[in-house]
Amino acid sequence: MSTDTPGIDPLQALRAPRDPACDVFLTGQVFLDIIFTGLDSAPVRGTESWARGMGSSPGGVANMATALARLGLRTSLAAAFGDDHYGEYCWDALEQGEGIDLSMSHTVPGWHSPVTVSMAYEGERTMVSHGHEAPAPTGAPASTEAPAGTAARTGAPASTGAAAPTGAPAPAFPRCPPRARAAIASLAPGRSEPWVATAARNGALIFADVGWDETGRWDLDALPDLAHCEAFLPNAEEAMRYTRTDCPRVAAHALAERVPLAVVTLGAEGAYAVDGRTGAAAAVPAIEVEALDPTGAGDVFVAGFVTGTLADWPLADRLAFAGLTAALSVQEFGGSLSAPGWAEIAAWWQLIRTCASQDPAALERYAFLDDLLPTTARAWPLRRAVPTIGFRQ
């Protein structure tokens, strides 16, 4: 992460002495991500392809944790790490590089770190992953999911923090999550995570995304932890399938009957949200950008929305901020590598207001940034440092 990122605390005005030390808690599988970019096309069988760019970073749930931490939220992650060089690298990158609290994480002797190789081309990506389920920590309930072999995923959803597909490595769960303002969960059909209910009882707002339903049933009643959620953030296809509707906005209103906040991401069309308590709705169009790599964009969107919700911003501002952070992320490669911080947001805001072609009415949608950002920002475009395994201080 950039060392000159302004130290903005979006919750500073709301903090009180008895508040939880942790803003957001999350748990899941950490992968070592190796990302290749600059491919002109998909790899062809029997040939060698050369990529013009490459980066390495912690991936999986680390994408979401990094995005939250870079937005100034005090983030706690519970995960298993291998005792190999990959695991050591990921631990140091998250704890030392991003300031993420790993006190609830643990190292597993003799267990190798899961790895994902991601190839970005034509605005899409193809990923190949390998890993095995980590042994449960002492005293923790054993997972009921089968260990994974090697899996290939093409055109995967933008959020790599979503629920793992059937047979993928299962996350390590703490017996007692820390007291936190919020927690982020990935829902999966037929699976209930005891820590979610515990976190909700302790006052945490639960934000949840969801993965593709491999069973094909698309039954909201099969998501038991949805009952504990403050906000549910599926994409348009997921929302329509779960609600048996053919319109994402209609789907959002249907979901708002089940959760206080329903947020449906619409890809290039932006996002739509409904407050189930008041019936208020908000729609924000997407920011047009040239996408380099969509890896982790869904995680960044959720992180932005969580930030705005905890800061008690209006619903439309939360959506706009989440969409902005996601748009900035796809202009860089990698999942956690691409998550923007306040310096990147400030630089974009400074630049966009100098563009003569910009519609003043469209810019007004982001005027709330004036009260959040520093008066000076680094010049655009920014060049973020790229961590690579093997470099030494």
N, C-alpha and C positions, 0 to 999 in steps of 0.2 A: 504494500500500500504506500501511496505517496507520503513522504515524511512531512511535506509542507501543506497537507490538507488542513483547512481551518478546523479548529476544535469546536464544532457546533454541537450543542446538546439540545435537541429538539424538545426535550421534556423539562428543561431547566426551570421554567416558570411554574411547573406543576409539582416539582419534587418537594416532599415533606420528610421530616426526620424519621417517621415510622414507616415510610414506604419500603417495599422490597428492594434489596440491593440489586436484584436481577430484573431487567426490563423484559427480556424475552428468553424463554427456555425452549429448546428443541432437542430432539434425539433422532438418530437414524444412522445410516451407513455412510462412512467416509471412503471415497475412492481416491486413488491417485489418478488424476486426469492428465493425459498427454494429448494435446490438441494440435492437429495439422491444419493449416489454412493455406490459401492461395492455390488450391487445386482447381484446374480448369474444368474437370469433369470427374465423375465417379471412377474409382479405380477399375481397371479392366483386367479380367482374369488372365493370368499368364504374362502380365507385363509389370514393370516397375514404374511407379508414379513418384515424382518429386514434388514436394510441397515447398512453397516460397516462404512459409512462416511456420513456427512451432513454438509452443509454450507448455509448461508443466505447472500444475497447481492442484491443491486439494479439491475434490469434486464431491458429487452426491449431496448429502445434507450440508456439506461445507459451503456449497454455493449460497444457500440461504443464510447460514450463519455469518458468512463474510459480508453479504449485502446488508444485513442488519447492523453489524458492527461498524461498517463504513458510514452508515447514516447516523452514528452517534448513540445507538442503543446499547445498553449493557447486556451482552449476550452470553448465555450459558449453554454449552453443548455437551450432551452425554453421548459418547460413541466409543466403539472399540477401535484400537489402533494396533496394527501388527508391530512386532519388535524387529522388523527388518528396516533397511534404510528408507524405504518408501514411507513406512509408518512414522519414522522419526522425522522425516522431512515434512510430512503433513502436520504433525503435532507442532513442530516449531513454527511453520508458516502460519498456523491458526493462532497459537498462543502468543508467540513473540511478534509475528508480523501484523496480526490483526487485532490483538488484545482481547481475544475471545477466552472466556473462562472455561477451562477444561477440567475443573476439579471433580466433576462427576464422570469424566471419561476414564478409560483404563487401557493399559497395554496388555496384549495377550501374548505370552511367550510361545514361540513356535508357530504362530499363525501369520500367514503372509497377507499383505494388504491387497484388497481388491483393486483392480486396475481397469480403467476405461481408456480406450484410444478413440478419439473423435476426429472425424474428417469433415471439414466444412467446405461446401462447394455449391454454387448455384442457389445461394440463399437458404440452403438446407444443410443437413448434417447426417452422417452415418456414424454409428457408434458400435464398437465391439468391446464387450466387457467380460471380465473373468474374476471370480471370487468364490469363496466358501463362507458359510455361516460361521460367525465368531462364536466360541463357547460363551454361554451366559456367565456373567459375573457371579461370584460366590453368593449364594442366597437369593439370586434372581430367578424368576420363573423361566424354564427352558422354552425355547421357541417351538412352535408347532409347524413351522414351515420347513420344507426340504432344502438341503444345501444345493448350491448352484454349481453347475459345470461352467462351460463357456457359452455365453449368449451373445448374439448379434442383434442390434436394434437399428433399424433404418427409419428415418423420418420420425424419431421419437418426439413426444411432446416437449415444449420448450422448457418445462420445469423438470430438472433432473432430481429435485427433492421430492417428487411425487411418489406415491406408493409404488413399491417395486413390483414388477410383473411376477406371475406365478413361478415359483422355483428360484427366484433371485435371493441373494443374501438377506436375511432378516436383521433388523436393527437391534442394537443392545438397549435394553430398557432399564432405567433406574427404578429401584423399589420405591423411592420417595423423591419426587421432583422438588426442586427448590421453590420457595415462595417467589412468585414472579407476577409482573403486571399482565403478561401475556404468554401464551405458549402456542407453538405451531405444530399441527399434526397432519399426517397424510393418511387419509381414510382408505380402507380397502374393504370390499364386500365380505361379510361374514367374519370380520376381525374386529375385536375390541381390545384396546390397550388400556389396562387399569390405570396407568399414570395419567391419562387424559381426565378421567373423572376426579382423580385426586387433585390435579392441578386446578380444575374448575371449582372444586369445593374450597380450595385455599384462596380463591379470589382471582385466578388468572382468567383473562379473556382468551378463549380458544379460537384460533384461526385455522381453517382446514382447507387443504386442496384434496384432490382425488385423482387416482390414476384410471387408466382404461379398464373397464370391467370385462375381464377375460371370460367370465361366465356368460355374458350376453344377456343377463336378466335385467340389469339396470334398475334395481329396486332400492329406493331410498331407505326402506325399512331394514335393508341388509347392511346399513351403515350405522351401527348402534351408537357410535360416539358422536354422531351428528347432533344428538340431543344435548350435548354439552357445549356446542359451538356458539360463539358469538357471531362468527362470519364464516361463510362457505364460499369458496372462490373457484368454481369449475370453469373450464373453457366452454365455448358456445356449444360444441358438439356434445360434450358430456352433460351440460345443463339440459339440452333438448331431449336427450335420450332418457335421462332420469325423470323428466317431467312429462314425457310422451307428448311434447309439443313440437311445432315446426318453426318457431320463432324464438330467438335467444332472449328477447325482451319479455315475451310472455313467460318463458321459462324462469326468468329472474323473479317475476312476480309470484309464480307458483312456489319457488324455493323460499321466498320471503315468508311464506306461511309456515315454514318449518324451522327457520333460523332468523334471528334478529336482523342480520345483514346478509343479503345475497348479492354477490358480485360475479358477473359473467364477463369474461374476457372475450373480445370479438376479433382478435388478430389485428389485421390492418385497419379495421373499422373502430378500434378503440376499446371501450369498456362501458358496461351499463350496470348500475347498482340500484338496489331497492332496500330501503329501511323498513323492515317488517313491523317495527313499533309504530311508526308514524305514517307509513304508506308513501313517504317521499321517495322520489326516484331521481337519478342523475345519470347523464350520459356525457362522455368526453371522447372526442375523436382522437385517433392515434396521431402521433407526430411522424411525418414522413421522413424517413432516413434511409440511407443506403446500408443495408444489413450486411455485415461481414460474417457474423456467426451468431445464431440464435440460442446457443447453449446457455442455459441458466436464466434466460430472459423472464420466464415465468416466476422463478424464485425472486428475482429482483423486483418484479411487480408486486408480489405479496409483501416483500420487505418494505416497499414504499407505502403500501396501503396500511400495514401495521403501524408504521411510524406516524402517519397522519391520524390514524384512529387513536393511538395512545396520546397524541398531542392535542386531541379534541378539535381537529379541523372540521370545517363543513364537508359533507359527503362529496361534493363535486371537486373540492380541492384535493381530497385524498385520492380520488380517481385520477385527477390530472397529474399529481405528483408521482403516483405509481406508474402511470403510462410514460411519463418523462424519464424516470430512472430506467425503465425497461428499454426505452428507445436509445438511451445513451449506452446501455450495455451491449446492444447488438452491433454497435459500431467498433467494438473491440473483440478480440477472439478469446475464447475460453469461458468457463463458467464463473468461478470466483475471481479470476483475473479481470473480468470485464465489469464487475460490480462498481458503479460509480460512487464516489464520495462527494462531500460538499464542495470540494474544489472543482470537480468536474461539472457539477450542477451550476455553480456560480459562473464558471467560464462560459457555459452554454448560454445562460441568461444574459450575460454581458454581450456576447456575440450576436445573439438573435435579435436584439433590439437595435443593432446597427445595420441590419439588412433592409434595404429599401423595399424589397419585394414582399416583406412581411405584412400581413393584414393586421392593422392595429386592434381590431376586435378580437382576433385570434390570440394576440399577445396579452390582451387583458385577462384571459383565462388564467395566466400564470403570474398575475400581478401580486399574488400573495407571497411570492418568493422575495419580494423587496424587504419584507419584515424579517426574513430568515437568514438571508445571505450576507456575507461580508461586503464591504463597499469596494474592495479591490479583489481581483481574481487573476489567476495566471492566464496567459494568452492561450487562445485556441488555435490549432488543435493541440491537445495534450499528448504527451508520450509517457505512458505508464510503464514502469519497470516490469520486466517479464522474468519471474523466477524460473530458474532451470536447475534441475538436479545436477549436482557435481561442482557447482561454483562454491568457493570457500571465501570467507571474509579475509 
